[in-house]
C-alpha cells in the first residue's frame, strides 16, 4: 500500500480520435452492475428544489456515479444500506444510460452482422456531457445539505471533473476502484494503458464492430459464447456465483462512447485538490488493476501533500465490489459530516 495513507482494512473535453489499441485497452474500464434506482428517501433531480449555488444545512446526500456500460441501478444495494442508515441518496443515470439507455434494434434481434454497424447516439457523448449532468444534480441537492460525491470505475473521471467545477458544493469525494487521472495519466485511456494495468483482463472477442467507426465500444451482453462469458465473469466479479454474475451481466448496456474514455480529467490542487477524498481499494480487481489503483492514489497524494487520500482496503473485492455491500456502505457512511 502506498505510504502515508490512513488505511482501514474491511474484510466482511471534446471529441478526440482514439487509436484502436487505446480503444481496445478501454474495455478494461468497468462493466457496471445491475439493480434498481436511487433508494427511498432520495430526492430525484426532477423533483428537487432549485439549487442556490450555496450548500444547504439539511441532511447529507450521497450522489453516486456509475461506470461504463452501466447505470445508476448498479448502486442499489449500497444505496439501500445508506438510506437505511438515514442518509439521502441519488444514484445518477448518466446521459443515454439507465432509464434513457439506447438499445440498438439489431441487439434486440441478435443480428450480429447488423449490430456491428448500427449507428449509436451514444457516440456523440463526451466527458463534458457527464460532468455537466452530474454537476447539475450536485447543484440541486447541495441546496438541501452537504454532498458526498462517489464514483465507481469510469465514474471517477466524472467525480474529478465535478470536483474541479464546483468544489464549494462538495463535502467529500470518493473513488471506488475508480479512475483518478493525473497530469502523467490524464485520461481514462491513459490510465488503462499504464504498465500497472498490464494484468487487467480485456475480452477482445466481445467487442462488436469497429470502435473507431462506430464511435462507441459495443458489447453483446446476451452472448452465448462460453469463452467470452468466462472472460467477463473473471473481469467483473470472479468471486460471484454464476447465478449472480448472470444477474449483473443483465444490467450491462451495449454502448459506451469512446470519446469519454479519451476525455481529460485532471483536477487542480487549488480546486479538486482541496476536497477531502477517500479511495475504496479493491484487491482482486481485474478491470482496474490494484497496482494501477495504488499508482493513482500515490500520484494524487504527491500533488496535494497536505491532503492525502484516506484509503479503505477491500483485499478480496473484485471490480464490482464485495458481494455483501454492507462493508462498502459502512465505509461511505463514515464520510458524512
N, C-alpha and C positions, 0 to 999 in steps of 0.2 A: 504494500500500500504506500502511496506517496506520503512522504513525511509531512509533519506539521498540519495534519488534518485532525479534527476531532472526530473519531470514528466510533460508531456504535455497531455492534455485531448483532444482527437479527437472524436467528436461526429459523423459530416457529415460521428584387432587382429587376430587374427586367429580363427579357428573354436572352439567353445565351446559347451558343452552339456547344453541345456536349459531345466529345468524341465517343465513338461506340464503346470503347473499352471502359470509359468512365461511366457510361450508362449501365453497362453490364455489371460493373462493380456496385452501382447504385442499388442493385437488388439486395445488397447487404443491408439496406435500410429496413426498418421494421415492417413486418407483416402484422398488423394490429389485430385486436381481438374482436369479440362479439359480446353483446348483451344489450340491455335496453337503457337508454336515456340517462338523465342527469340526477336522478334521486329525488325523493319527496322533499319538499321544503325549499328547493332551489327556485329562484325567480327567473323564469325564462326571459331571454333578452327582449322578446316582443312584448312582454307584459310588464317589464320593469319600468320604473320612472326614469325620466330623462337624467343622464349624468350631468353633474355640475362642473366636472373637471377638478373637483376637490374631494379628498377622501371623506367619507361619512364617519359616523360614530356608532353604527349599529354592529350586528354580529359579523364575524368573519365569513367571507365567501371564498371557496376554492374554485378557480377556473381551470379546468382540466383539458389539455390539448392532446389529441391523439396523434399517432404516427401515420406513415404512408400506407395506402391501400386499406385504410381503417376508417373508424367513425367514433363519435362520442360514446356510442354504446360499449366500446371497449372498456370504459371506465366503470361500468355499472356496479361490479362487486365492491370496488373501492369507494365509489360514491355512496352506496348504501351504508357502508360502515361509517363513513364520515357523517352522514345525515343522522344515523342512529346515535352518534356522539354529540349531536346538537348543532352541527355546522350546516351552512348553506353551501350548495354545490351546483355549478353549471358545467356540464360536460359538453364541450363545444363540438358541433359538426362543422368542419371546415368547408369552404365553398365546394359544391358538387360532390360532397361526401354525405354519408348518413342518410338523413331524410330527404336530401336533394341529390342523391347519388345518380350518376349517369350509368345506365346499364346498356351496353351495346345490344342491338337487336339480334345480331348474329351469335352473341353469347347465349341469349335465351334459347336459341335453336341449336346451340352447339355445332354451328357451322364453322369449323376451324379455319377453313380457307377464307371465308368472308371475314372472320374475326381478325385475321392478320392484316386487313387493310381498311376496316370500317373506321371512318374519322371519329374523333372524340373531342368534345368541347373542353375536356379537362386539359388538353394540350395548351390552351390559352392561359392557364393559371400560372402565377408566379408567386414567389415568397412574399412579394409586396401585397398580393391579394390576401394571403393568410395573415400577415401582420395587421393589415387594416381591419380585417374581420374580427380578430381576437382583441385588438385594441378597442374596437367599438364595444365589445362585450365588457371589457375591463372598465371602460369609462362609465357604463351604466351601473354595473354592480358596485363600483367604488363609491358611488353616491350614497350607498347604504351601509358602508363599513369597510374594514380592512380587506385586502385581496391577497390571496396566496395563489400564484400562477405556477402551474405544473405542466411539464411536457414530457411525453414518452417518445423516445427514439427520434424520428424526424421532427416531431413536435418541439424538440429542444431548440432547433433553429428559429422557430417562431417565438419561443419564450425569450430568446436573446434579443430578437428584433423588437418585441413589445417592451422588454426591459429597457432597451435603448430609447424607445419612443416616449414612454410615459413612466419613468421610474418613480415620479412623485405619487403615482396612484397605486403602487405596489408595496405590500408589506414584506413579501418574501418571494423568491423564485426557487423552483426546484426542477431538477433534471432527473428523470427516471430512466436509467440505461439509455440516455439521450445524447444527441449531438450537441456539443458545446464548442462551436468553431472558435478559431483564434487567428491572429494575423498570419501564422505559418500554415494553418489548415482552415482557410476562410469560408469554405462551403461544405455542405454535407458530402458532395462528391469527393472533395479533397480529404475529408476525414475518412471516408470509406476506403480510399486508395492508400492510406497511410500504412507503412510497414507493420505497425502494431495491430492492424486489422487483417493481416495476411491469413490467419486461420479461420476467418469468417466463412460461412458456407454460402455459396451462390448457386442456386439450382438453375443453371443456364438453359436447360431444356424446357423450363416452364415459361420462358418469355415467348409471347406470341407476337409475330410480326417484327418489323424493324423499328426500334425505338426512335431512331433518328428521323425516319419518315413519318411515323405516327405522332411524334411529339409527346408520347406517353410510354411508360413502361407498363405493358399489358400482361396480365396473368389470367390463367384459366383455373380458378379455384375448384371448378367442378370436374377437373381432370380425373380420369380413372387409371392413369398410369402409375403403377405401383412404385416405380423408381422415383418419380417426381414427388409422390406423396411422402415417401420416406425422407427425402431431402427436405421438404417443407416441414415435416414433423421435427426433424433434428434442428432445423434452423430456428423454428419458432418456440418450441416447447418440448424438448426431448424427454423431459421428466413427466409429462402429462400422459394419462392413459389414452389409448387410441380413440375411445368414445368422446373424450373431452377435446382432443385435438380436432376431431371432425366438427365438433360444435364451433370451435374457434375458426376453423377453415371456412365455415359457412358465413362468417362475418367479414371476410376479405372482399374488397372491391377490386374490380378488374383493372382500373386505370389509375395511374398517378403521373402527374406532369414531370417530364424530365427537366424542365426549366426550374422547378422548385429545388431539385437536387443541386442545381448549379447556382442557386441564389446565395449571395454573400450574406453572412450573418455574424459579423464581428462587432461586439459591443465595446464601447469606450470605457476606460476606467472612471471617467467623470460621471457617466450616466448609469449604464448597466452595472459597472463595477462598484457602485456604491451600495447596491442592494445586497442584503443578507441572502445567501444562497446555500442550497443543500443539493447533494448528489446521492441518489439511491443506486448503489453499485451492485450489479448482478454478476456473480462469479462464474456462471456457466453459460454465459451469453455467446451464441454462435452467430449473431447477426451484427451487433456492435461489440466486438471482442473486448474482454475485460482489460486487456493491455491498452487498447485504444481509450477506453473509459479513463484509465489511470493517466494516460498522457494528456487528455483533455483537461482533467482536473488539475494536473501539475502546471499546465500552461496558463490556465486561468488564474491559479494562485500566484504564479510568477508575475502576472500583470497587475495584480492587486495584493501586494504583500501584506497589507494590513486588513485584508478582508478575504480570508480563505474560505473555501468550501467546508461545510460540515458534511461528512461522509457517513452514510449508513450502509453497512456492508451486508448483502444477502448472498452468502457464498454459494448456495445451492440453487440460486434462481437462474432460469433460462430467460430468453428475451421477453416473453410475455409476462414474466414475473412469477412469483410463487403461486401455486395452485390455490393455497389459502391466502387470500389477500388481506386478512386481518393485520398481519405484521406491517404491511405497507401502509395500511390506513393508520396504524398507530404512529408510524414514523411521520406521516403527513400531519396528523393531529397535533404533533408537538410544534408545528410551525405557526400555529395560530397565536395571536397575541394574548 
